[in-house]
């Protein structure tokens, strides 16, 4: 049997996420889109054809509607911990280390809203 070693529970989210590799300067920044297939408080699996090397720092943008119908945009910084190149779906395992735009929310509450 597979033993779960994650610190936090993961949820299947199927949320579109825009991401970019941390650029040296703004002019060279590249944006991609992926789907957050498996997301938790510590990280996520991002299904995408555009893989970054392990150890890369990526910026993520999550956009969703909160409980009042207001559009919320949260930015996160994450490290690429592993990649899945040869199995479908292709993608990257990301570990979060910083969030911006949460205001008085916590990311766990935002995850619940993302799943709705």
Buried (B, 14 or more C-beta within 10 A) or exposed (E): EEEEEEEEEBBEBEBEBBBBBEEEEEEEEEEBEBBBBBBBBBBBBBBBEBBBEEEBBBBBBBBBEBEEEEEBEBBBBBBBEEBBEEEEEBBBBBEBEEBEBBEEBEBEEBBEBBEE
